[in-house]
Amino acid sequence: MATRETAEMIARTRIVSAEAILNNTADLRGYPHRYLAIMSHRGVGPERATYALMAAEALDPLGWELLNIAEFGSSKLVHAFLRRR
């Protein structure tokens, strides 16, 4: 079972995992910041971007807008950057 990501945990790093968003185990109700990053490590190659975009799209009805998506360094982690509308 996936670990639940609380608003407090997410607020410390300002990062939530795509997996938690897609599995509905992330609680953003008390998230205090305007900006948020979604980290995707699931899959290989382009699949990581797909999961990040799927998670960003899942947050759209909750008032989050996708700003950018990027892959960083040798870790090949993909991050999607969002802003609360």
MOPAC internal coordinates of N, CA, C and O (Angstrom, degrees):
PM7 1SCF
backbone

  N    0.0000 0     0.00 0     0.00 0    0    0    0
  C    1.4553 1     0.00 0     0.00 0    1    0    0
  C    1.5281 1   109.03 1     0.00 0    2    1    0
  O    1.2310 1   120.35 1   -40.36 1    3    2    1
  N    1.3135 1   116.93 1   139.64 1    3    2    1
  C    1.4585 1   122.11 1  -177.92 1    5    3    2
  C    1.5302 1   110.61 1   -72.12 1    6    5    3
  O    1.2310 1   121.15 1   -32.62 1    7    6    5
  N    1.3241 1   115.41 1   147.38 1    7    6    5
  C    1.4513 1   121.21 1   177.88 1    9    7    6
  C    1.5162 1   109.72 1   -74.82 1   10    9    7
  O    1.2310 1   120.66 1   -43.86 1   11   10    9
  N    1.3152 1   116.35 1   136.14 1   11   10    9
  C    1.4578 1   121.46 1   178.29 1   13   11   10
  C    1.5238 1   109.26 1   -73.11 1   14   13   11
  O    1.2310 1   119.93 1   -46.50 1   15   14   13
  N    1.3222 1   117.73 1   133.50 1   15   14   13
  C    1.4542 1   122.87 1   177.19 1   17   15   14
  C    1.5258 1   107.67 1  -104.19 1   18   17   15
  O    1.2310 1   120.32 1   -66.39 1   19   18   17
  N    1.3356 1   116.98 1   113.61 1   19   18   17
  C    1.4552 1   121.91 1  -177.90 1   21   19   18
  C    1.5242 1   110.73 1   -85.04 1   22   21   19
  O    1.2310 1   120.93 1   -16.29 1   23   22   21
  N    1.3212 1   115.83 1   163.71 1   23   22   21
  C    1.4687 1   120.66 1   177.60 1   25   23   22
  C    1.5290 1   110.61 1   -59.56 1   26   25   23
  O    1.2310 1   119.98 1   143.46 1   27   26   25
  N    1.3309 1   117.64 1   -36.54 1   27   26   25
  C    1.4580 1   120.92 1  -179.89 1   29   27   26
  C    1.5349 1   111.20 1   -66.64 1   30   29   27
  O    1.2310 1   120.61 1   137.30 1   31   30   29
  N    1.3163 1   116.45 1   -42.70 1   31   30   29
  C    1.4697 1   120.92 1   178.59 1   33   31   30
  C    1.5263 1   110.20 1   -63.81 1   34   33   31
  O    1.2310 1   120.65 1   135.71 1   35   34   33
  N    1.3175 1   116.36 1   -44.29 1   35   34   33
  C    1.4580 1   121.46 1  -178.89 1   37   35   34
  C    1.5284 1   110.26 1   -67.30 1   38   37   35
  O    1.2310 1   120.06 1   140.27 1   39   38   37
  N    1.3219 1   117.49 1   -39.73 1   39   38   37
  C    1.4651 1   121.57 1  -178.55 1   41   39   38
  C    1.5250 1   112.19 1   -63.54 1   42   41   39
  O    1.2310 1   119.99 1   147.83 1   43   42   41
  N    1.3306 1   117.63 1   -32.17 1   43   42   41
  C    1.4778 1   120.33 1   179.66 1   45   43   42
  C    1.5214 1   112.13 1   -61.99 1   46   45   43
  O    1.2310 1   120.18 1   139.83 1   47   46   45
  N    1.3148 1   117.26 1   -40.17 1   47   46   45
  C    1.4641 1   121.09 1  -176.95 1   49   47   46
  C    1.5214 1   112.72 1  -106.89 1   50   49   47
  O    1.2310 1   120.69 1   163.63 1   51   50   49
  N    1.3328 1   116.29 1   -16.37 1   51   50   49
  C    1.4677 1   123.70 1  -174.54 1   53   51   50
  C    1.5258 1   111.55 1    62.97 1   54   53   51
  O    1.2310 1   121.19 1  -155.24 1   55   54   53
  N    1.3293 1   115.33 1    24.76 1   55   54   53
  C    1.4701 1   121.81 1  -179.80 1   57   55   54
  C    1.5335 1   108.51 1  -129.29 1   58   57   55
  O    1.2310 1   121.02 1   -44.47 1   59   58   57
  N    1.3137 1   115.65 1   135.53 1   59   58   57
  C    1.4562 1   122.09 1   174.22 1   61   59   58
  C    1.5246 1   107.12 1  -124.64 1   62   61   59
  O    1.2310 1   120.23 1   -32.22 1   63   62   61
  N    1.3015 1   117.16 1   147.78 1   63   62   61
  C    1.4619 1   119.06 1   179.85 1   65   63   62
  C    1.5244 1   110.40 1   -81.92 1   66   65   63
  O    1.2310 1   121.03 1   -35.52 1   67   66   65
  N    1.3109 1   115.63 1   144.48 1   67   66   65
  C    1.4691 1   121.03 1   176.29 1   69   67   66
  C    1.5184 1   109.33 1   -60.02 1   70   69   67
  O    1.2310 1   120.72 1   142.60 1   71   70   69
  N    1.3141 1   116.22 1   -37.40 1   71   70   69
  C    1.4620 1   120.83 1  -179.87 1   73   71   70
  C    1.5295 1   111.48 1   -59.91 1   74   73   71
  O    1.2310 1   120.17 1   137.35 1   75   74   73
  N    1.3347 1   117.29 1   -42.65 1   75   74   73
  C    1.4639 1   120.75 1   179.73 1   77   75   74
  C    1.5237 1   111.22 1   -65.55 1   78   77   75
  O    1.2310 1   120.49 1   141.00 1   79   78   77
  N    1.3332 1   116.67 1   -39.00 1   79   78   77
  C    1.4716 1   119.80 1   177.43 1   81   79   78
  C    1.5229 1   109.87 1   -64.38 1   82   81   79
  O    1.2310 1   120.67 1   131.28 1   83   82   81
  N    1.3269 1   116.32 1   -48.72 1   83   82   81
  C    1.4678 1   120.42 1  -175.89 1   85   83   82
  C    1.5196 1   113.02 1   -70.04 1   86   85   83
  O    1.2310 1   120.02 1   152.34 1   87   86   85
  N    1.3356 1   117.56 1   -27.66 1   87   86   85
  C    1.4627 1   121.62 1   177.92 1   89   87   86
  C    1.5191 1   112.54 1   -92.45 1   90   89   87
  O    1.2310 1   120.59 1  -176.51 1   91   90   89
  N    1.3424 1   116.48 1     3.49 1   91   90   89
  C    1.4614 1   122.33 1  -179.73 1   93   91   90
  C    1.5337 1   112.18 1    58.03 1   94   93   91
  O    1.2310 1   120.73 1  -139.54 1   95   94   93
  N    1.3368 1   116.21 1    40.46 1   95   94   93
  C    1.4624 1   120.40 1   176.99 1   97   95   94
  C    1.5285 1   111.51 1  -115.98 1   98   97   95
  O    1.2310 1   120.18 1  -165.04 1   99   98   97
  N    1.3321 1   117.26 1    14.96 1   99   98   97
  C    1.4653 1   122.01 1   175.87 1  101   99   98
  C    1.5262 1   108.31 1  -109.13 1  102  101   99
  O    1.2310 1   120.94 1   -48.24 1  103  102  101
  N    1.3306 1   115.80 1   131.76 1  103  102  101
  C    1.4566 1   121.29 1   179.03 1  105  103  102
  C    1.5210 1   108.41 1  -109.92 1  106  105  103
  O    1.2310 1   120.53 1   -73.90 1  107  106  105
  N    1.3159 1   116.59 1   106.10 1  107  106  105
  C    1.4664 1   121.52 1  -179.90 1  109  107  106
  C    1.5286 1   112.68 1  -102.51 1  110  109  107
  O    1.2310 1   119.89 1  -172.56 1  111  110  109
  N    1.3255 1   117.81 1     7.44 1  111  110  109
  C    1.4637 1   120.23 1  -176.05 1  113  111  110
  C    1.5260 1   112.72 1   -59.92 1  114  113  111
  O    1.2310 1   119.58 1   144.28 1  115  114  113
  N    1.3211 1   118.40 1   -35.72 1  115  114  113
  C    1.4578 1   121.20 1  -179.39 1  117  115  114
  C    1.5184 1   113.16 1  -103.33 1  118  117  115
  O    1.2310 1   119.96 1  -165.95 1  119  118  117
  N    1.3164 1   117.68 1    14.05 1  119  118  117
  C    1.4611 1   120.91 1  -178.11 1  121  119  118
  C    1.5323 1   108.77 1   -67.09 1  122  121  119
  O    1.2310 1   119.48 1   -57.92 1  123  122  121
  N    1.3482 1   118.59 1   122.08 1  123  122  121
  C    1.4638 1   120.91 1  -170.33 1  125  123  122
  C    1.5311 1   116.51 1   -90.02 1  126  125  123
  O    1.2310 1   119.51 1   171.46 1  127  126  125
  N    1.3146 1   118.54 1    -8.54 1  127  126  125
  C    1.4633 1   120.63 1  -171.95 1  129  127  126
  C    1.5290 1   111.68 1   -99.79 1  130  129  127
  O    1.2310 1   121.39 1   -19.00 1  131  130  129
  N    1.3301 1   114.95 1   161.00 1  131  130  129
  C    1.4610 1   120.86 1   179.81 1  133  131  130
  C    1.5323 1   111.96 1   -83.98 1  134  133  131
  O    1.2310 1   120.12 1   151.06 1  135  134  133
  N    1.3352 1   117.38 1   -28.94 1  135  134  133
  C    1.4680 1   121.88 1  -176.88 1  137  135  134
  C    1.5191 1   110.58 1  -110.07 1  138  137  135
  O    1.2310 1   121.06 1   -29.58 1  139  138  137
  N    1.3187 1   115.58 1   150.42 1  139  138  137
  C    1.4568 1   122.50 1  -177.09 1  141  139  138
  C    1.5190 1   109.07 1  -149.45 1  142  141  139
  O    1.2310 1   120.83 1   -36.33 1  143  142  141
  N    1.3158 1   116.01 1   143.67 1  143  142  141
  C    1.4619 1   120.98 1   174.02 1  145  143  142
  C    1.5281 1   108.59 1  -114.14 1  146  145  143
  O    1.2310 1   121.17 1   -40.84 1  147  146  145
  N    1.3105 1   115.37 1   139.16 1  147  146  145
  C    1.4665 1   121.87 1   173.60 1  149  147  146
  C    1.5142 1   106.64 1  -106.34 1  150  149  147
  O    1.2310 1   120.37 1   -54.45 1  151  150  149
  N    1.3309 1   116.90 1   125.55 1  151  150  149
  C    1.4606 1   121.91 1   179.34 1  153  151  150
  C    1.5245 1   109.04 1  -102.62 1  154  153  151
  O    1.2310 1   121.03 1   -49.48 1  155  154  153
  N    1.3178 1   115.63 1   130.52 1  155  154  153
  C    1.4570 1   120.57 1   178.66 1  157  155  154
  C    1.5245 1   109.80 1  -119.91 1  158  157  155
  O    1.2310 1   120.74 1   -59.37 1  159  158  157
  N    1.3208 1   116.18 1   120.63 1  159  158  157
  C    1.4655 1   121.37 1   177.39 1  161  159  158
  C    1.5189 1   111.13 1  -121.61 1  162  161  159
  O    1.2310 1   120.39 1   179.64 1  163  162  161
  N    1.3164 1   116.86 1    -0.36 1  163  162  161
  C    1.4603 1   122.14 1  -177.87 1  165  163  162
  C    1.5254 1   110.26 1   -82.41 1  166  165  163
  O    1.2310 1   120.27 1   -38.26 1  167  166  165
  N    1.2927 1   117.09 1   141.74 1  167  166  165
  C    1.4573 1   121.77 1   177.79 1  169  167  166
  C    1.5184 1   112.13 1    86.36 1  170  169  167
  O    1.2310 1   121.27 1     4.36 1  171  170  169
  N    1.3124 1   115.18 1  -175.64 1  171  170  169
  C    1.4690 1   121.16 1   178.79 1  173  171  170
  C    1.5187 1   108.97 1  -129.13 1  174  173  171
  O    1.2310 1   121.09 1   -32.13 1  175  174  173
  N    1.3176 1   115.52 1   147.87 1  175  174  173
  C    1.4604 1   121.01 1   177.16 1  177  175  174
  C    1.5174 1   112.67 1    55.77 1  178  177  175
  O    1.2310 1   120.69 1    50.77 1  179  178  177
  N    1.3315 1   116.29 1  -129.23 1  179  178  177
  C    1.4647 1   121.03 1  -176.01 1  181  179  178
  C    1.5336 1   113.94 1   -63.00 1  182  181  179
  O    1.2310 1   119.87 1   160.43 1  183  182  181
  N    1.3291 1   117.85 1   -19.57 1  183  182  181
  C    1.4666 1   120.15 1   179.31 1  185  183  182
  C    1.5178 1   111.60 1   -60.12 1  186  185  183
  O    1.2310 1   120.04 1   145.82 1  187  186  185
  N    1.3266 1   117.53 1   -34.18 1  187  186  185
  C    1.4655 1   120.37 1   179.46 1  189  187  186
  C    1.5248 1   110.61 1   -61.55 1  190  189  187
  O    1.2310 1   120.52 1   136.93 1  191  190  189
  N    1.3185 1   116.62 1   -43.07 1  191  190  189
  C    1.4652 1   119.92 1   177.54 1  193  191  190
  C    1.5195 1   110.05 1   -64.96 1  194  193  191
  O    1.2310 1   120.31 1   141.01 1  195  194  193
  N    1.3126 1   117.02 1   -38.99 1  195  194  193
  C    1.4597 1   120.91 1   179.19 1  197  195  194
  C    1.5180 1   110.77 1   -59.42 1  198  197  195
  O    1.2310 1   120.03 1   133.83 1  199  198  197
  N    1.3390 1   117.55 1   -46.17 1  199  198  197
  C    1.4667 1   121.02 1  -179.92 1  201  199  198
  C    1.5214 1   111.30 1   -65.43 1  202  201  199
  O    1.2310 1   119.80 1   140.65 1  203  202  201
  N    1.3273 1   117.98 1   -39.35 1  203  202  201
  C    1.4656 1   121.02 1   177.53 1  205  203  202
  C    1.5222 1   110.45 1   -62.96 1  206  205  203
  O    1.2310 1   120.42 1   137.34 1  207  206  205
  N    1.3219 1   116.80 1   -42.66 1  207  206  205
  C    1.4671 1   120.59 1   179.56 1  209  207  206
  C    1.5257 1   111.76 1   -68.87 1  210  209  207
  O    1.2310 1   120.25 1   142.22 1  211  210  209
  N    1.3159 1   117.13 1   -37.78 1  211  210  209
  C    1.4662 1   120.27 1   176.92 1  213  211  210
  C    1.5257 1   110.58 1   -61.98 1  214  213  211
  O    1.2310 1   120.66 1   137.81 1  215  214  213
  N    1.3316 1   116.35 1   -42.19 1  215  214  213
  C    1.4666 1   120.30 1   179.22 1  217  215  214
  C    1.5251 1   110.48 1   -66.81 1  218  217  215
  O    1.2310 1   120.15 1   138.14 1  219  218  217
  N    1.3290 1   117.31 1   -41.86 1  219  218  217
  C    1.4666 1   120.53 1   178.17 1  221  219  218
  C    1.5278 1   110.27 1   -61.64 1  222  221  219
  O    1.2310 1   120.79 1   138.51 1  223  222  221
  N    1.3050 1   116.10 1   -41.49 1  223  222  221
  C    1.4627 1   120.38 1   179.24 1  225  223  222
  C    1.5260 1   111.56 1   -65.16 1  226  225  223
  O    1.2310 1   120.47 1   145.12 1  227  226  225
  N    1.3247 1   116.70 1   -34.88 1  227  226  225
  C    1.4641 1   120.76 1   177.77 1  229  227  226
  C    1.5271 1   111.42 1   -66.07 1  230  229  227
  O    1.2310 1   120.12 1   152.06 1  231  230  229
  N    1.3401 1   117.38 1   -27.94 1  231  230  229
  C    1.4659 1   120.93 1   179.96 1  233  231  230
  C    1.5246 1   113.01 1   -87.56 1  234  233  231
  O    1.2310 1   119.78 1   167.98 1  235  234  233
  N    1.3199 1   118.03 1   -12.02 1  235  234  233
  C    1.4626 1   121.55 1  -179.02 1  237  235  234
  C    1.5298 1   112.71 1   -55.56 1  238  237  235
  O    1.2310 1   118.65 1   132.80 1  239  238  237
  N    1.3333 1   120.18 1   -47.20 1  239  238  237
  C    1.4679 1   119.72 1   179.77 1  241  239  238
  C    1.5308 1   113.13 1   -64.85 1  242  241  239
  O    1.2310 1   120.26 1   164.33 1  243  242  241
  N    1.3323 1   117.10 1   -15.67 1  243  242  241
  C    1.4642 1   121.27 1   179.90 1  245  243  242
  C    1.5265 1   111.75 1   -93.17 1  246  245  243
  O    1.2310 1   120.46 1  -172.41 1  247  246  245
  N    1.3364 1   116.72 1     7.59 1  247  246  245
  C    1.4504 1   120.31 1   175.21 1  249  247  246
  C    1.5102 1   115.90 1    97.06 1  250  249  247
  O    1.2310 1   119.95 1  -164.89 1  251  250  249
  N    1.3396 1   117.70 1    15.11 1  251  250  249
  C    1.4657 1   121.10 1   179.25 1  253  251  250
  C    1.5218 1   109.78 1  -103.75 1  254  253  251
  O    1.2310 1   121.12 1   -43.53 1  255  254  253
  N    1.3316 1   115.46 1   136.47 1  255  254  253
  C    1.4594 1   122.48 1  -177.94 1  257  255  254
  C    1.5249 1   109.71 1  -116.32 1  258  257  255
  O    1.2310 1   120.44 1   -49.37 1  259  258  257
  N    1.3281 1   116.77 1   130.63 1  259  258  257
  C    1.4588 1   121.96 1   178.33 1  261  259  258
  C    1.5209 1   110.03 1   -71.89 1  262  261  259
  O    1.2310 1   120.66 1   -51.42 1  263  262  261
  N    1.3318 1   116.33 1   128.58 1  263  262  261
  C    1.4652 1   121.83 1   178.24 1  265  263  262
  C    1.5157 1   111.96 1  -102.05 1  266  265  263
  O    1.2310 1   120.51 1   137.42 1  267  266  265
  N    1.3419 1   116.63 1   -42.58 1  267  266  265
  C    1.4593 1   120.47 1  -174.69 1  269  267  266
  C    1.5232 1   108.72 1  -164.43 1  270  269  267
  O    1.2310 1   121.30 1   -16.74 1  271  270  269
  N    1.3165 1   115.11 1   163.26 1  271  270  269
  C    1.4585 1   121.66 1   174.83 1  273  271  270
  C    1.5210 1   106.93 1  -139.16 1  274  273  271
  O    1.2310 1   120.49 1   -40.74 1  275  274  273
  N    1.3388 1   116.66 1   139.26 1  275  274  273
  C    1.4660 1   120.20 1  -175.89 1  277  275  274
  C    1.5188 1   110.45 1  -151.61 1  278  277  275
  O    1.2310 1   121.62 1   -24.95 1  279  278  277
  N    1.3379 1   114.50 1   155.05 1  279  278  277
  C    1.4644 1   122.51 1   174.12 1  281  279  278
  C    1.5238 1   107.04 1  -111.62 1  282  281  279
  O    1.2310 1   120.47 1   -46.45 1  283  282  281
  N    1.3298 1   116.71 1   133.55 1  283  282  281
  C    1.4557 1   120.49 1  -174.39 1  285  283  282
  C    1.5169 1   112.38 1  -116.93 1  286  285  283
  O    1.2310 1   120.91 1   -46.85 1  287  286  285
  N    1.3081 1   115.87 1   133.15 1  287  286  285
  C    1.4501 1   123.72 1   168.28 1  289  287  286
  C    1.5077 1   116.04 1    55.64 1  290  289  287
  O    1.2310 1   122.26 1    14.68 1  291  290  289
  N    1.3157 1   113.29 1  -165.32 1  291  290  289
  C    1.4606 1   120.20 1  -176.98 1  293  291  290
  C    1.5244 1   112.48 1   -75.47 1  294  293  291
  O    1.2310 1   119.83 1   167.34 1  295  294  293
  N    1.3333 1   117.93 1   -12.66 1  295  294  293
  C    1.4646 1   120.37 1  -179.92 1  297  295  294
  C    1.5247 1   111.70 1   -70.95 1  298  297  295
  O    1.2310 1   120.59 1   157.38 1  299  298  297
  N    1.3267 1   116.47 1   -22.62 1  299  298  297
  C    1.4643 1   122.82 1   179.52 1  301  299  298
  C    1.5233 1   112.80 1    63.84 1  302  301  299
  O    1.2310 1   120.32 1  -159.05 1  303  302  301
  N    1.3405 1   116.99 1    20.95 1  303  302  301
  C    1.4548 1   119.98 1   174.62 1  305  303  302
  C    1.5220 1   108.36 1   -73.84 1  306  305  303
  O    1.2310 1   120.89 1   -38.87 1  307  306  305
  N    1.3159 1   115.91 1   141.13 1  307  306  305
  C    1.4622 1   121.36 1   178.07 1  309  307  306
  C    1.5230 1   107.92 1  -105.64 1  310  309  307
  O    1.2310 1   120.82 1   -45.60 1  311  310  309
  N    1.3257 1   116.04 1   134.40 1  311  310  309
  C    1.4589 1   121.97 1   177.41 1  313  311  310
  C    1.5231 1   109.05 1  -120.22 1  314  313  311
  O    1.2310 1   121.10 1   -45.00 1  315  314  313
  N    1.3120 1   115.50 1   135.00 1  315  314  313
  C    1.4560 1   122.46 1   171.62 1  317  315  314
  C    1.5213 1   106.42 1  -108.75 1  318  317  315
  O    1.2310 1   120.36 1   -47.02 1  319  318  317
  N    1.3208 1   116.92 1   132.98 1  319  318  317
  C    1.4597 1   121.89 1  -177.07 1  321  319  318
  C    1.5174 1   109.10 1  -107.91 1  322  321  319
  O    1.2310 1   121.25 1   -51.22 1  323  322  321
  N    1.3327 1   115.21 1   128.78 1  323  322  321
  C    1.4509 1   120.84 1  -175.60 1  325  323  322
  C    1.5250 1   110.98 1  -124.91 1  326  325  323
  O    1.2310 1   121.46 1   -21.96 1  327  326  325
  N    1.3327 1   114.80 1   158.04 1  327  326  325
  C    1.4634 1   122.40 1   175.76 1  329  327  326
  C    1.5275 1   107.39 1  -129.78 1  330  329  327
  O    1.2310 1   121.78 1   -40.96 1  331  330  329
  N    1.3195 1   114.20 1   139.04 1  331  330  329
  C    1.4605 1   118.85 1   176.38 1  333  331  330
  C    1.5244 1   109.16 1   -76.25 1  334  333  331
  O    1.2310 1   120.25 1   -50.58 1  335  334  333
  N    1.3218 1   117.13 1   129.42 1  335  334  333
  C    1.4662 1   120.34 1  -179.84 1  337  335  334
  C    1.4971 1   110.39 1   -75.02 1  338  337  335
  O    1.2310 1   120.10 1   180.00 1  339  338  337

